[in-house]
Amino acid sequence: MNTWKAAYRQNTNFAVPVSAILEWIKNLKNESNESEEKSVRGKSREFISALNGSGTDFAQIAKCVSLETALSSGTQDFVSAMKFAPSEARNLIAREFEQTPVNGLKCAVAYRIWQKYGSAESDKKFEIVSTEKKSDGYEVSLASSDGTEITALWKKANGEWKISEVAPKKSESETTENSEGGAKTKKGKKSSSSGKSGIEPPSLVDINAGAVFVLSDGGKGFGAGVDWWFKDYFGAGLAFERSAHSGEAMTLFGAAVIARLPYSFSGKVNIALLGRAGIGMLRFGTENKFGYFLEPAFEFIYSKPKVKPGLGISFRYADSLVRLSLGDDSFYGARKKTSSSALKVYAKIAF
Protein backbone atom coordinates (compact mmCIF):
# COMPACT_ATOMS: atom_id res chain seq x y z
CA MET A 1 0.00 0.00 0.00
CA ASN A 2 1.51 3.31 -1.05
CA THR A 3 1.73 5.67 1.87
CA TRP A 4 4.22 8.52 1.29
CA LYS A 5 6.12 10.14 -1.57
CA ALA A 6 9.24 12.29 -1.41
CA ALA A 7 8.62 15.75 -2.82
CA TYR A 8 10.77 17.26 -5.57
CA ARG A 9 12.15 13.84 -6.58
CA GLN A 10 11.27 11.32 -9.27
CA ASN A 11 10.16 7.72 -8.60
CA THR A 12 10.68 7.91 -4.84
CA ASN A 13 7.67 6.27 -3.14
CA PHE A 14 7.29 4.43 0.13
CA ALA A 15 4.97 1.46 0.62
CA VAL A 16 3.88 -0.66 3.59
CA PRO A 17 3.15 -4.39 3.18
CA VAL A 18 -0.54 -5.33 3.25
CA SER A 19 0.14 -7.84 6.05
CA ALA A 20 1.45 -5.05 8.24
CA ILE A 21 -1.62 -2.91 7.48
CA LEU A 22 -4.00 -5.76 8.38
CA GLU A 23 -2.15 -6.37 11.63
CA TRP A 24 -2.34 -2.68 12.49
CA ILE A 25 -6.11 -2.59 11.81
CA LYS A 26 -6.61 -5.67 13.98
CA ASN A 27 -4.67 -4.14 16.89
CA LEU A 28 -6.48 -0.82 16.49
CA LYS A 29 -9.85 -2.59 16.66
CA ASN A 30 -8.84 -4.47 19.80
CA GLU A 31 -7.55 -1.28 21.41
CA SER A 32 -10.82 0.49 20.52
CA ASN A 33 -12.94 -2.27 22.10
CA GLU A 34 -10.78 -2.31 25.23
CA SER A 35 -11.00 1.47 25.49
CA GLU A 36 -14.79 1.43 25.06
CA GLU A 37 -15.28 -1.27 27.66
CA LYS A 38 -13.00 0.55 30.08
CA SER A 39 -15.02 3.73 29.58
CA VAL A 40 -18.33 1.92 30.12
CA ARG A 41 -17.08 0.29 33.32
CA GLY A 42 -15.96 3.70 34.56
CA LYS A 43 -19.40 5.17 33.91
CA SER A 44 -20.95 2.11 35.57
CA ARG A 45 -18.96 2.78 38.73
CA GLU A 46 -20.34 6.34 38.80
CA PHE A 47 -23.84 4.91 38.38
CA ILE A 48 -23.28 2.42 41.22
CA SER A 49 -22.03 5.16 43.53
CA ALA A 50 -25.28 7.09 43.03
CA LEU A 51 -27.39 3.92 43.25
CA ASN A 52 -25.86 3.08 46.63
CA GLY A 53 -26.43 6.63 47.89
CA SER A 54 -29.31 8.12 49.84
CA GLY A 55 -31.41 11.27 49.97
CA THR A 56 -31.03 13.28 46.79
CA ASP A 57 -28.01 11.29 45.54
CA PHE A 58 -30.31 9.96 42.82
CA ALA A 59 -29.68 13.25 40.97
CA GLN A 60 -26.23 11.89 40.09
CA ILE A 61 -27.94 9.10 38.15
CA ALA A 62 -29.53 11.74 35.93
CA LYS A 63 -26.08 12.47 34.45
CA CYS A 64 -26.02 8.88 33.17
CA VAL A 65 -29.54 8.87 31.64
CA SER A 66 -29.73 9.15 27.84
CA LEU A 67 -31.75 11.83 26.09
CA GLU A 68 -33.69 9.12 24.25
CA THR A 69 -34.81 7.53 27.54
CA ALA A 70 -35.71 10.91 29.06
CA LEU A 71 -37.95 11.73 26.09
CA SER A 72 -39.59 8.30 25.91
CA SER A 73 -40.38 7.66 29.59
CA GLY A 74 -39.47 10.89 31.38
CA THR A 75 -42.93 12.45 31.15
CA GLN A 76 -44.61 9.52 32.88
CA ASP A 77 -41.87 9.36 35.52
CA PHE A 78 -42.16 13.13 36.08
CA VAL A 79 -45.92 12.95 36.68
CA SER A 80 -45.46 10.00 39.05
CA ALA A 81 -42.73 11.80 40.98
CA MET A 82 -44.84 14.95 41.35
CA LYS A 83 -47.64 12.82 42.84
CA PHE A 84 -45.84 10.39 45.10
CA ALA A 85 -42.20 11.41 45.67
CA PRO A 86 -41.20 12.89 49.05
CA SER A 87 -41.03 16.66 49.11
CA GLU A 88 -37.21 16.80 49.03
CA ALA A 89 -37.01 14.69 45.88
CA ARG A 90 -40.02 16.37 44.29
CA ASN A 91 -38.61 19.86 44.84
CA LEU A 92 -35.26 18.88 43.31
CA ILE A 93 -36.93 17.43 40.19
CA ALA A 94 -39.22 20.45 39.82
CA ARG A 95 -36.29 22.86 40.20
CA GLU A 96 -34.30 21.05 37.51
CA PHE A 97 -37.36 21.04 35.23
CA GLU A 98 -37.88 24.79 35.66
CA GLN A 99 -34.26 25.50 34.67
CA THR A 100 -33.97 22.92 31.85
CA PRO A 101 -37.00 20.70 31.10
CA VAL A 102 -34.90 17.86 29.66
CA ASN A 103 -32.77 17.72 32.82
CA GLY A 104 -35.95 17.61 34.87
CA LEU A 105 -37.16 14.60 32.87
CA LYS A 106 -33.77 12.91 33.31
CA CYS A 107 -34.01 13.56 37.04
CA ALA A 108 -37.48 11.97 37.14
CA VAL A 109 -36.16 8.87 35.32
CA ALA A 110 -33.23 8.77 37.75
CA TYR A 111 -35.56 8.93 40.75
CA ARG A 112 -37.62 6.03 39.40
CA ILE A 113 -34.46 3.92 38.93
CA TRP A 114 -33.12 4.85 42.38
CA GLN A 115 -36.44 4.20 44.10
CA LYS A 116 -36.76 0.79 42.46
CA TYR A 117 -33.22 -0.51 42.80
CA GLY A 118 -31.21 1.84 44.99
CA SER A 119 -30.36 1.37 48.63
CA ALA A 120 -28.39 3.23 51.27
CA GLU A 121 -28.30 0.12 53.45
CA SER A 122 -24.82 -1.12 54.29
CA ASP A 123 -25.69 -4.72 53.43
CA LYS A 124 -26.96 -3.91 49.92
CA LYS A 125 -24.21 -2.51 47.73
CA PHE A 126 -24.11 -3.14 44.00
CA GLU A 127 -20.96 -4.31 42.21
CA ILE A 128 -20.13 -4.97 38.56
CA VAL A 129 -20.41 -8.66 37.68
CA SER A 130 -19.81 -8.65 33.92
CA THR A 131 -19.69 -6.46 30.82
CA GLU A 132 -20.96 -7.79 27.50
CA LYS A 133 -20.69 -6.17 24.06
CA LYS A 134 -24.01 -5.88 22.26
CA SER A 135 -24.84 -4.75 18.75
CA ASP A 136 -26.16 -1.42 20.05
CA GLY A 137 -23.92 -0.90 23.05
CA TYR A 138 -22.74 -2.62 26.24
CA GLU A 139 -24.80 -4.56 28.76
CA VAL A 140 -23.40 -4.32 32.29
CA SER A 141 -24.63 -6.81 34.89
CA LEU A 142 -24.76 -5.60 38.50
CA ALA A 143 -25.42 -7.61 41.66
CA SER A 144 -25.81 -6.76 45.33
CA SER A 145 -25.05 -8.85 48.39
CA ASP A 146 -28.76 -9.41 49.08
CA GLY A 147 -29.18 -11.22 45.75
CA THR A 148 -30.65 -8.40 43.68
CA GLU A 149 -29.38 -8.59 40.07
CA ILE A 150 -29.98 -5.94 37.43
CA THR A 151 -28.61 -5.06 34.00
CA ALA A 152 -27.85 -1.62 32.60
CA LEU A 153 -27.72 -1.11 28.83
CA TRP A 154 -25.27 1.62 27.82
CA LYS A 155 -25.40 3.28 24.41
CA LYS A 156 -23.12 5.90 22.91
CA ALA A 157 -24.77 9.25 22.21
CA ASN A 158 -22.90 12.38 21.11
CA GLY A 159 -19.59 10.77 22.05
CA GLU A 160 -20.71 9.83 25.60
CA TRP A 161 -21.94 6.59 27.11
CA LYS A 162 -25.46 6.92 28.53
CA ILE A 163 -27.90 4.50 30.15
CA SER A 164 -30.70 3.44 27.83
CA GLU A 165 -32.37 0.89 30.09
CA VAL A 166 -32.13 -0.58 33.61
CA ALA A 167 -34.04 -3.79 34.30
CA PRO A 168 -33.99 -6.90 36.51
CA LYS A 169 -31.63 -9.54 35.19
CA LYS A 170 -33.39 -12.46 33.52
CA SER A 171 -32.20 -15.96 34.27
CA GLU A 172 -32.07 -18.66 31.62
CA SER A 173 -35.08 -20.40 33.20
CA GLU A 174 -37.13 -17.23 32.98
CA THR A 175 -36.78 -16.91 29.20
CA THR A 176 -37.65 -19.71 26.73
CA GLU A 177 -37.58 -19.71 22.98
CA ASN A 178 -40.83 -20.40 21.15
CA SER A 179 -39.86 -22.95 18.49
CA GLU A 180 -42.68 -22.00 16.11
CA GLY A 181 -42.71 -18.20 16.13
CA GLY A 182 -39.28 -17.55 17.63
CA ALA A 183 -40.84 -15.20 20.22
CA LYS A 184 -39.61 -15.21 23.77
CA THR A 185 -41.95 -15.71 26.70
CA LYS A 186 -41.24 -15.16 30.40
CA LYS A 187 -41.56 -17.93 32.93
CA GLY A 188 -40.86 -18.44 36.57
CA LYS A 189 -41.10 -16.01 39.42
CA LYS A 190 -41.91 -12.41 38.86
CA SER A 191 -38.95 -10.17 39.48
CA SER A 192 -39.26 -8.15 42.64
CA SER A 193 -37.98 -4.68 43.23
CA SER A 194 -36.62 -3.30 46.44
CA GLY A 195 -38.44 -0.28 47.78
CA LYS A 196 -37.65 2.26 50.44
CA SER A 197 -38.87 2.60 54.00
CA GLY A 198 -39.53 6.02 55.44
CA ILE A 199 -41.97 8.90 55.60
CA GLU A 200 -43.67 8.98 52.23
CA PRO A 201 -47.14 10.29 51.26
CA PRO A 202 -49.15 7.41 49.72
CA SER A 203 -51.84 9.28 47.78
CA LEU A 204 -53.44 12.49 46.54
CA VAL A 205 -57.14 11.60 46.92
CA ASP A 206 -58.77 9.20 49.42
CA ILE A 207 -62.36 7.92 49.48
CA ASN A 208 -63.65 6.06 52.54
CA ALA A 209 -66.89 4.48 53.76
CA GLY A 210 -67.73 2.28 56.73
CA ALA A 211 -69.75 1.47 59.84
CA VAL A 212 -70.27 3.86 62.77
CA PHE A 213 -70.72 2.64 66.36
CA VAL A 214 -72.07 5.28 68.77
CA LEU A 215 -70.33 4.90 72.15
CA SER A 216 -72.91 6.57 74.39
CA ASP A 217 -75.89 4.28 73.78
CA GLY A 218 -74.79 1.55 71.38
CA GLY A 219 -76.37 3.12 68.31
CA LYS A 220 -75.09 2.25 64.85
CA GLY A 221 -74.87 4.01 61.54
CA PHE A 222 -72.96 4.70 58.36
CA GLY A 223 -70.21 7.19 57.51
CA ALA A 224 -68.30 8.22 54.40
CA GLY A 225 -65.85 10.87 53.31
CA VAL A 226 -63.37 12.09 50.71
CA ASP A 227 -59.99 13.74 51.35
CA TRP A 228 -57.78 15.81 49.06
CA TRP A 229 -54.10 16.27 49.89
CA PHE A 230 -52.59 19.57 48.79
CA LYS A 231 -49.26 19.08 50.56
CA ASP A 232 -47.40 16.03 51.82
CA TYR A 233 -48.98 16.21 55.25
CA PHE A 234 -51.97 18.56 54.98
CA GLY A 235 -55.26 18.53 53.12
CA ALA A 236 -59.00 19.10 53.26
CA GLY A 237 -62.01 16.82 53.17
CA LEU A 238 -65.75 16.30 53.33
CA ALA A 239 -67.45 14.03 55.86
CA PHE A 240 -70.95 12.57 56.08
CA GLU A 241 -72.49 10.44 58.84
CA ARG A 242 -75.92 9.06 59.62
CA SER A 243 -76.40 7.23 62.92
CA ALA A 244 -78.80 6.56 65.79
CA HIS A 245 -78.13 8.75 68.81
CA SER A 246 -80.08 8.79 72.09
CA GLY A 247 -83.15 7.37 70.39
CA GLU A 248 -82.99 9.90 67.54
CA ALA A 249 -81.33 9.99 64.16
CA MET A 250 -78.22 12.12 63.99
CA THR A 251 -76.85 13.43 60.68
CA LEU A 252 -73.50 15.11 60.29
CA PHE A 253 -72.27 16.83 57.14
CA GLY A 254 -69.24 19.09 57.14
CA ALA A 255 -65.85 20.11 55.81
CA ALA A 256 -62.57 19.51 57.60
CA VAL A 257 -58.90 20.35 57.54
CA ILE A 258 -56.67 17.29 57.86
CA ALA A 259 -53.11 16.51 58.92
CA ARG A 260 -51.39 13.17 58.47
CA LEU A 261 -48.08 11.49 59.24
CA PRO A 262 -47.54 8.64 56.73
CA TYR A 263 -44.87 5.94 56.87
CA SER A 264 -44.02 3.53 54.05
CA PHE A 265 -42.57 0.05 54.58
CA SER A 266 -40.39 -0.85 51.54
CA GLY A 267 -42.71 1.13 49.27
CA LYS A 268 -45.43 -1.53 49.58
CA VAL A 269 -47.37 -0.90 52.78
CA ASN A 270 -48.23 2.48 54.26
CA ILE A 271 -49.56 3.34 57.69
CA ALA A 272 -50.70 6.81 58.64
CA LEU A 273 -51.84 8.76 61.68
CA LEU A 274 -54.48 11.34 60.77
CA GLY A 275 -56.32 14.13 62.51
CA ARG A 276 -59.47 15.87 61.19
CA ALA A 277 -61.05 19.04 62.57
CA GLY A 278 -64.21 20.23 60.87
CA ILE A 279 -67.37 22.31 61.03
CA GLY A 280 -70.74 21.79 59.40
CA MET A 281 -74.38 20.91 59.89
CA LEU A 282 -75.52 18.68 62.76
CA ARG A 283 -79.08 17.39 62.74
CA PHE A 284 -80.47 15.79 65.91
CA GLY A 285 -83.96 14.49 65.20
CA THR A 286 -85.70 17.41 63.50
CA GLU A 287 -83.36 20.11 64.80
CA ASN A 288 -80.67 21.58 62.52
CA LYS A 289 -77.75 23.34 64.18
CA PHE A 290 -74.25 24.45 63.29
CA GLY A 291 -71.61 22.24 64.90
CA TYR A 292 -68.05 20.94 64.90
CA PHE A 293 -66.35 17.55 64.93
CA LEU A 294 -62.90 16.17 65.79
CA GLU A 295 -61.64 12.85 64.44
CA PRO A 296 -58.23 11.22 65.06
CA ALA A 297 -57.66 8.13 62.91
CA PHE A 298 -55.23 5.32 62.10
CA GLU A 299 -55.02 3.93 58.55
CA PHE A 300 -53.36 1.06 56.71
CA ILE A 301 -52.85 1.22 52.91
CA TYR A 302 -51.42 -1.28 50.45
CA SER A 303 -49.61 1.13 48.14
CA LYS A 304 -48.30 -0.98 45.23
CA PRO A 305 -51.19 -0.73 42.72
CA LYS A 306 -52.32 2.57 41.21
CA VAL A 307 -55.67 2.26 43.02
CA LYS A 308 -54.58 1.55 46.58
CA PRO A 309 -56.95 -0.29 48.97
CA GLY A 310 -56.84 0.31 52.69
CA LEU A 311 -58.52 0.04 56.09
CA GLY A 312 -58.94 2.57 58.87
CA ILE A 313 -60.36 3.14 62.32
CA SER A 314 -61.21 6.51 63.87
CA PHE A 315 -62.74 8.09 66.96
CA ARG A 316 -65.22 10.88 66.20
CA TYR A 317 -66.52 13.52 68.64
CA ALA A 318 -69.17 16.01 67.50
CA ASP A 319 -71.13 18.75 69.24
CA SER A 320 -73.33 21.69 68.24
CA LEU A 321 -72.00 25.22 68.65
CA VAL A 322 -75.51 26.39 69.66
CA ARG A 323 -77.76 24.51 72.07
CA LEU A 324 -80.76 22.79 70.56
CA SER A 325 -84.25 24.04 71.31
CA LEU A 326 -85.66 22.35 74.42
CA GLY A 327 -89.30 21.95 73.48
CA ASP A 328 -91.61 20.83 76.27
CA ASP A 329 -88.71 19.89 78.52
CA SER A 330 -87.81 23.58 78.98
CA PHE A 331 -90.51 23.85 81.66
CA TYR A 332 -88.37 21.64 83.89
CA GLY A 333 -85.10 23.31 83.02
CA ALA A 334 -83.82 20.24 81.20
CA ARG A 335 -80.90 20.50 78.80
CA LYS A 336 -81.04 18.27 75.76
CA LYS A 337 -77.75 16.47 75.03
CA THR A 338 -76.06 17.59 71.79
CA SER A 339 -72.66 15.90 71.86
CA SER A 340 -71.92 12.53 70.31
CA SER A 341 -68.90 10.24 70.25
CA ALA A 342 -68.45 7.20 68.04
CA LEU A 343 -66.00 4.74 66.56
CA LYS A 344 -65.84 4.40 62.79
CA VAL A 345 -64.38 1.35 61.05
CA TYR A 346 -64.02 1.91 57.32
CA ALA A 347 -62.56 0.72 54.06
CA LYS A 348 -60.92 3.14 51.66
CA ILE A 349 -59.34 3.49 48.25
CA ALA A 350 -56.56 5.95 47.52
CA PHE A 351 -55.25 7.40 44.28
Secondary structure as a PSIPRED ss2 file (coil, helix, strand):
# PSIPRED VFORMAT (PSIPRED V4.0)

   1 M C   1.000  0.000  0.000
   2 N E   0.000  0.000  1.000
   3 T E   0.000  0.000  1.000
   4 W E   0.000  0.000  1.000
   5 K E   0.000  0.000  1.000
   6 A C   1.000  0.000  0.000
   7 A C   1.000  0.000  0.000
   8 Y C   1.000  0.000  0.000
   9 R C   1.000  0.000  0.000
  10 Q C   1.000  0.000  0.000
  11 N C   1.000  0.000  0.000
  12 T C   1.000  0.000  0.000
  13 N E   0.000  0.000  1.000
  14 F E   0.000  0.000  1.000
  15 A E   0.000  0.000  1.000
  16 V C   1.000  0.000  0.000
  17 P C   1.000  0.000  0.000
  18 V H   0.000  1.000  0.000
  19 S H   0.000  1.000  0.000
  20 A H   0.000  1.000  0.000
  21 I H   0.000  1.000  0.000
  22 L H   0.000  1.000  0.000
  23 E H   0.000  1.000  0.000
  24 W H   0.000  1.000  0.000
  25 I H   0.000  1.000  0.000
  26 K H   0.000  1.000  0.000
  27 N H   0.000  1.000  0.000
  28 L H   0.000  1.000  0.000
  29 K H   0.000  1.000  0.000
  30 N H   0.000  1.000  0.000
  31 E H   0.000  1.000  0.000
  32 S H   0.000  1.000  0.000
  33 N H   0.000  1.000  0.000
  34 E H   0.000  1.000  0.000
  35 S H   0.000  1.000  0.000
  36 E H   0.000  1.000  0.000
  37 E H   0.000  1.000  0.000
  38 K H   0.000  1.000  0.000
  39 S H   0.000  1.000  0.000
  40 V H   0.000  1.000  0.000
  41 R H   0.000  1.000  0.000
  42 G H   0.000  1.000  0.000
  43 K H   0.000  1.000  0.000
  44 S H   0.000  1.000  0.000
  45 R H   0.000  1.000  0.000
  46 E H   0.000  1.000  0.000
  47 F H   0.000  1.000  0.000
  48 I H   0.000  1.000  0.000
  49 S H   0.000  1.000  0.000
  50 A H   0.000  1.000  0.000
  51 L H   0.000  1.000  0.000
  52 N C   1.000  0.000  0.000
  53 G C   1.000  0.000  0.000
  54 S C   1.000  0.000  0.000
  55 G C   1.000  0.000  0.000
  56 T C   1.000  0.000  0.000
  57 D H   0.000  1.000  0.000
  58 F H   0.000  1.000  0.000
  59 A H   0.000  1.000  0.000
  60 Q H   0.000  1.000  0.000
  61 I H   0.000  1.000  0.000
  62 A H   0.000  1.000  0.000
  63 K H   0.000  1.000  0.000
  64 C H   0.000  1.000  0.000
  65 V E   0.000  0.000  1.000
  66 S C   1.000  0.000  0.000
  67 L H   0.000  1.000  0.000
  68 E H   0.000  1.000  0.000
  69 T H   0.000  1.000  0.000
  70 A H   0.000  1.000  0.000
  71 L H   0.000  1.000  0.000
  72 S H   0.000  1.000  0.000
  73 S H   0.000  1.000  0.000
  74 G H   0.000  1.000  0.000
  75 T H   0.000  1.000  0.000
  76 Q H   0.000  1.000  0.000
  77 D H   0.000  1.000  0.000
  78 F H   0.000  1.000  0.000
  79 V H   0.000  1.000  0.000
  80 S H   0.000  1.000  0.000
  81 A H   0.000  1.000  0.000
  82 M H   0.000  1.000  0.000
  83 K H   0.000  1.000  0.000
  84 F H   0.000  1.000  0.000
  85 A C   1.000  0.000  0.000
  86 P C   1.000  0.000  0.000
  87 S H   0.000  1.000  0.000
  88 E H   0.000  1.000  0.000
  89 A H   0.000  1.000  0.000
  90 R H   0.000  1.000  0.000
  91 N H   0.000  1.000  0.000
  92 L H   0.000  1.000  0.000
  93 I H   0.000  1.000  0.000
  94 A H   0.000  1.000  0.000
  95 R H   0.000  1.000  0.000
  96 E H   0.000  1.000  0.000
  97 F H   0.000  1.000  0.000
  98 E H   0.000  1.000  0.000
  99 Q H   0.000  1.000  0.000
 100 T C   1.000  0.000  0.000
 101 P H   0.000  1.000  0.000
 102 V H   0.000  1.000  0.000
 103 N H   0.000  1.000  0.000
 104 G H   0.000  1.000  0.000
 105 L H   0.000  1.000  0.000
 106 K H   0.000  1.000  0.000
 107 C H   0.000  1.000  0.000
 108 A H   0.000  1.000  0.000
 109 V H   0.000  1.000  0.000
 110 A H   0.000  1.000  0.000
 111 Y H   0.000  1.000  0.000
 112 R H   0.000  1.000  0.000
 113 I H   0.000  1.000  0.000
 114 W H   0.000  1.000  0.000
 115 Q H   0.000  1.000  0.000
 116 K H   0.000  1.000  0.000
 117 Y H   0.000  1.000  0.000
 118 G C   1.000  0.000  0.000
 119 S C   1.000  0.000  0.000
 120 A C   1.000  0.000  0.000
 121 E C   1.000  0.000  0.000
 122 S C   1.000  0.000  0.000
 123 D C   1.000  0.000  0.000
 124 K C   1.000  0.000  0.000
 125 K C   1.000  0.000  0.000
 126 F E   0.000  0.000  1.000
 127 E E   0.000  0.000  1.000
 128 I E   0.000  0.000  1.000
 129 V E   0.000  0.000  1.000
 130 S E   0.000  0.000  1.000
 131 T E   0.000  0.000  1.000
 132 E E   0.000  0.000  1.000
 133 K E   0.000  0.000  1.000
 134 K E   0.000  0.000  1.000
 135 S C   1.000  0.000  0.000
 136 D C   1.000  0.000  0.000
 137 G E   0.000  0.000  1.000
 138 Y E   0.000  0.000  1.000
 139 E E   0.000  0.000  1.000
 140 V E   0.000  0.000  1.000
 141 S E   0.000  0.000  1.000
 142 L E   0.000  0.000  1.000
 143 A E   0.000  0.000  1.000
 144 S E   0.000  0.000  1.000
 145 S C   1.000  0.000  0.000
 146 D C   1.000  0.000  0.000
 147 G C   1.000  0.000  0.000
 148 T C   1.000  0.000  0.000
 149 E E   0.000  0.000  1.000
 150 I E   0.000  0.000  1.000
 151 T E   0.000  0.000  1.000
 152 A E   0.000  0.000  1.000
 153 L E   0.000  0.000  1.000
 154 W E   0.000  0.000  1.000
 155 K E   0.000  0.000  1.000
 156 K E   0.000  0.000  1.000
 157 A E   0.000  0.000  1.000
 158 N C   1.000  0.000  0.000
 159 G C   1.000  0.000  0.000
 160 E E   0.000  0.000  1.000
 161 W E   0.000  0.000  1.000
 162 K E   0.000  0.000  1.000
 163 I E   0.000  0.000  1.000
 164 S E   0.000  0.000  1.000
 165 E E   0.000  0.000  1.000
 166 V E   0.000  0.000  1.000
 167 A E   0.000  0.000  1.000
 168 P E   0.000  0.000  1.000
 169 K C   1.000  0.000  0.000
 170 K C   1.000  0.000  0.000
 171 S C   1.000  0.000  0.000
 172 E H   0.000  1.000  0.000
 173 S H   0.000  1.000  0.000
 174 E H   0.000  1.000  0.000
 175 T E   0.000  0.000  1.000
 176 T E   0.000  0.000  1.000
 177 E E   0.000  0.000  1.000
 178 N C   1.000  0.000  0.000
 179 S C   1.000  0.000  0.000
 180 E C   1.000  0.000  0.000
 181 G C   1.000  0.000  0.000
 182 G C   1.000  0.000  0.000
 183 A C   1.000  0.000  0.000
 184 K E   0.000  0.000  1.000
 185 T E   0.000  0.000  1.000
 186 K E   0.000  0.000  1.000
 187 K C   1.000  0.000  0.000
 188 G C   1.000  0.000  0.000
 189 K C   1.000  0.000  0.000
 190 K C   1.000  0.000  0.000
 191 S C   1.000  0.000  0.000
 192 S C   1.000  0.000  0.000
 193 S C   1.000  0.000  0.000
 194 S C   1.000  0.000  0.000
 195 G C   1.000  0.000  0.000
 196 K C   1.000  0.000  0.000
 197 S C   1.000  0.000  0.000
 198 G E   0.000  0.000  1.000
 199 I C   1.000  0.000  0.000
 200 E C   1.000  0.000  0.000
 201 P C   1.000  0.000  0.000
 202 P C   1.000  0.000  0.000
 203 S C   1.000  0.000  0.000
 204 L C   1.000  0.000  0.000
 205 V E   0.000  0.000  1.000
 206 D E   0.000  0.000  1.000
 207 I E   0.000  0.000  1.000
 208 N E   0.000  0.000  1.000
 209 A E   0.000  0.000  1.000
 210 G E   0.000  0.000  1.000
 211 A E   0.000  0.000  1.000
 212 V E   0.000  0.000  1.000
 213 F E   0.000  0.000  1.000
 214 V E   0.000  0.000  1.000
 215 L C   1.000  0.000  0.000
 216 S C   1.000  0.000  0.000
 217 D C   1.000  0.000  0.000
 218 G C   1.000  0.000  0.000
 219 G C   1.000  0.000  0.000
 220 K E   0.000  0.000  1.000
 221 G E   0.000  0.000  1.000
 222 F E   0.000  0.000  1.000
 223 G E   0.000  0.000  1.000
 224 A E   0.000  0.000  1.000
 225 G E   0.000  0.000  1.000
 226 V E   0.000  0.000  1.000
 227 D E   0.000  0.000  1.000
 228 W E   0.000  0.000  1.000
 229 W E   0.000  0.000  1.000
 230 F C   1.000  0.000  0.000
 231 K C   1.000  0.000  0.000
 232 D C   1.000  0.000  0.000
 233 Y C   1.000  0.000  0.000
 234 F E   0.000  0.000  1.000
 235 G E   0.000  0.000  1.000
 236 A E   0.000  0.000  1.000
 237 G E   0.000  0.000  1.000
 238 L E   0.000  0.000  1.000
 239 A E   0.000  0.000  1.000
 240 F E   0.000  0.000  1.000
 241 E E   0.000  0.000  1.000
 242 R E   0.000  0.000  1.000
 243 S E   0.000  0.000  1.000
 244 A E   0.000  0.000  1.000
 245 H E   0.000  0.000  1.000
 246 S C   1.000  0.000  0.000
 247 G C   1.000  0.000  0.000
 248 E E   0.000  0.000  1.000
 249 A E   0.000  0.000  1.000
 250 M E   0.000  0.000  1.000
 251 T E   0.000  0.000  1.000
 252 L E   0.000  0.000  1.000
 253 F E   0.000  0.000  1.000
 254 G E   0.000  0.000  1.000
 255 A E   0.000  0.000  1.000
 256 A E   0.000  0.000  1.000
 257 V E   0.000  0.000  1.000
 258 I E   0.000  0.000  1.000
 259 A E   0.000  0.000  1.000
 260 R E   0.000  0.000  1.000
 261 L E   0.000  0.000  1.000
 262 P E   0.000  0.000  1.000
 263 Y E   0.000  0.000  1.000
 264 S E   0.000  0.000  1.000
 265 F E   0.000  0.000  1.000
 266 S C   1.000  0.000  0.000
 267 G C   1.000  0.000  0.000
 268 K C   1.000  0.000  0.000
 269 V E   0.000  0.000  1.000
 270 N E   0.000  0.000  1.000
 271 I E   0.000  0.000  1.000
 272 A E   0.000  0.000  1.000
 273 L E   0.000  0.000  1.000
 274 L E   0.000  0.000  1.000
 275 G E   0.000  0.000  1.000
 276 R E   0.000  0.000  1.000
 277 A E   0.000  0.000  1.000
 278 G E   0.000  0.000  1.000
 279 I E   0.000  0.000  1.000
 280 G E   0.000  0.000  1.000
 281 M E   0.000  0.000  1.000
 282 L E   0.000  0.000  1.000
 283 R E   0.000  0.000  1.000
 284 F E   0.000  0.000  1.000
 285 G C   1.000  0.000  0.000
 286 T C   1.000  0.000  0.000
 287 E E   0.000  0.000  1.000
 288 N E   0.000  0.000  1.000
 289 K E   0.000  0.000  1.000
 290 F E   0.000  0.000  1.000
 291 G E   0.000  0.000  1.000
 292 Y E   0.000  0.000  1.000
 293 F E   0.000  0.000  1.000
 294 L E   0.000  0.000  1.000
 295 E E   0.000  0.000  1.000
 296 P E   0.000  0.000  1.000
 297 A E   0.000  0.000  1.000
 298 F E   0.000  0.000  1.000
 299 E E   0.000  0.000  1.000
 300 F E   0.000  0.000  1.000
 301 I E   0.000  0.000  1.000
 302 Y E   0.000  0.000  1.000
 303 S C   1.000  0.000  0.000
 304 K C   1.000  0.000  0.000
 305 P C   1.000  0.000  0.000
 306 K C   1.000  0.000  0.000
 307 V C   1.000  0.000  0.000
 308 K E   0.000  0.000  1.000
 309 P E   0.000  0.000  1.000
 310 G E   0.000  0.000  1.000
 311 L E   0.000  0.000  1.000
 312 G E   0.000  0.000  1.000
 313 I E   0.000  0.000  1.000
 314 S E   0.000  0.000  1.000
 315 F E   0.000  0.000  1.000
 316 R E   0.000  0.000  1.000
 317 Y E   0.000  0.000  1.000
 318 A E   0.000  0.000  1.000
 319 D E   0.000  0.000  1.000
 320 S E   0.000  0.000  1.000
 321 L C   1.000  0.000  0.000
 322 V C   1.000  0.000  0.000
 323 R C   1.000  0.000  0.000
 324 L C   1.000  0.000  0.000
 325 S C   1.000  0.000  0.000
 326 L C   1.000  0.000  0.000
 327 G H   0.000  1.000  0.000
 328 D H   0.000  1.000  0.000
 329 D H   0.000  1.000  0.000
 330 S H   0.000  1.000  0.000
 331 F H   0.000  1.000  0.000
 332 Y H   0.000  1.000  0.000
 333 G C   1.000  0.000  0.000
 334 A C   1.000  0.000  0.000
 335 R C   1.000  0.000  0.000
 336 K C   1.000  0.000  0.000
 337 K C   1.000  0.000  0.000
 338 T C   1.000  0.000  0.000
 339 S C   1.000  0.000  0.000
 340 S E   0.000  0.000  1.000
 341 S E   0.000  0.000  1.000
 342 A E   0.000  0.000  1.000
 343 L E   0.000  0.000  1.000
 344 K E   0.000  0.000  1.000
 345 V E   0.000  0.000  1.000
 346 Y E   0.000  0.000  1.000
 347 A E   0.000  0.000  1.000
 348 K E   0.000  0.000  1.000
 349 I E   0.000  0.000  1.000
 350 A E   0.000  0.000  1.000
 351 F C   1.000  0.000  0.000
